[in-house]
């Protein structure tokens, strides 16, 4: 769904904005595809296991404009944290993290630098 201010989100039991804009959601889809193509390893964590992820040294991927669903870029990994559905349905065990690791500079950025 799209909120009046333009957030893209999901409405289950409650409204959960996933991305600040539709463009952010599209960027997250593109990044998910890109990461799946270039990662040497993909790891999925669910529920409480998501809490064990250490994001020290990672920076948010600003293009996805994440709210409940966010992306983080590290030295050789991209981490997607999906919490919107869990928030919308008050189901914390529904949180998911997807860690795409073993990425080189192209895999991390796809030719786009931090300045856009």
C-alpha positions in Angstrom: 0.0 0.0 0.0 1.0 3.6 -0.4 0.3 6.1 2.4 -0.9 9.6 1.8 2.7 11.0 2.3 4.0 8.5 -0.2 5.5 5.8 2.0 5.4 2.2 0.6 4.2 -0.3 3.2 2.1 -3.2 4.2 -1.1 -3.2 6.1 -2.0 -6.4 8.1 -3.2 -6.0 11.6 -1.4 -2.6 11.7 0.2 -0.3 9.1 3.9 -0.8 8.7 5.8 1.6 6.3 8.6 -0.4 4.7 10.2 2.4 2.6 9.9 6.2 2.7 9.0 6.2 -1.0 7.9 3.9 -3.8 11.3 4.7 -5.4 13.0 3.3 -2.3 11.0 0.1 -2.5 12.0 -0.3 -6.2 15.6 0.3 -5.3 15.4 -2.4 -2.6 14.0 -4.8 -5.2 16.9 -4.0 -7.6 19.4 -4.3 -4.8 18.0 -7.7 -3.8 18.3 -9.0 -7.4 21.8 -7.5 -7.8 23.0 -9.0 -4.5 21.6 -12.4 -5.4 23.5 -12.4 -8.7 26.9 -11.4 -7.3 27.2 -12.9 -3.8 29.3 -15.9 -3.2 27.2 -16.9 -0.3 23.7 -16.0 0.9 22.6 -16.6 4.5 19.1 -16.2 5.8 18.3 -15.7 9.5 14.8 -15.7 11.0 13.3 -14.4 14.2 15.5 -14.0 17.2 18.6 -15.0 15.2 18.4 -11.6 13.5 19.3 -10.0 16.8 22.8 -11.5 16.6 23.8 -9.6 13.5 26.7 -7.2 14.2 26.4 -4.1 11.9 29.5 -2.4 13.2 31.4 -1.2 10.1 28.2 -1.2 8.0 26.5 1.8 6.6 22.8 2.1 5.7 22.1 2.0 1.9 20.4 5.3 1.7 18.8 4.7 -1.8 16.3 2.1 -0.4 15.0 4.8 2.0 14.3 2.0 4.5 11.9 2.4 7.4 10.8 -1.1 8.6 12.9 -2.8 5.9 16.5 -1.7 5.7 19.7 -2.5 3.8 23.2 -2.2 5.1 26.6 -2.2 3.2 29.7 -3.5 4.8 33.3 -4.3 3.6 32.2 -7.4 1.6 28.6 -7.9 2.4 25.1 -6.5 1.9 22.6 -7.1 4.7 18.8 -6.8 4.2 16.7 -6.6 7.3 13.0 -7.2 6.7 10.9 -6.3 9.7 7.8 -4.8 8.2 5.7 -7.9 8.0 6.6 -8.9 11.5 5.6 -5.4 12.7 2.4 -5.3 10.7 1.2 -8.6 12.1 2.8 -8.2 15.6 4.9 -11.4 14.9 8.5 -10.7 16.0 9.6 -14.2 14.9 8.7 -13.1 11.4 11.7 -10.9 11.1 14.2 -11.9 8.4 17.7 -11.0 7.6 19.4 -11.9 4.3 23.2 -11.6 4.3 24.8 -11.5 0.8 28.5 -12.0 1.4 31.7 -12.4 -0.6 31.0 -9.3 -2.7 33.7 -7.3 -4.5 33.4 -3.6 -5.1 31.1 -4.2 -8.1 29.0 -6.5 -6.1 28.7 -4.0 -3.2 27.9 -1.0 -5.3 27.1 -1.9 -8.9 29.1 1.0 -10.1 27.3 3.6 -7.9 29.3 5.5 -5.4 28.0 6.9 -2.1 27.4 10.3 -3.7 24.8 8.9 -6.1 
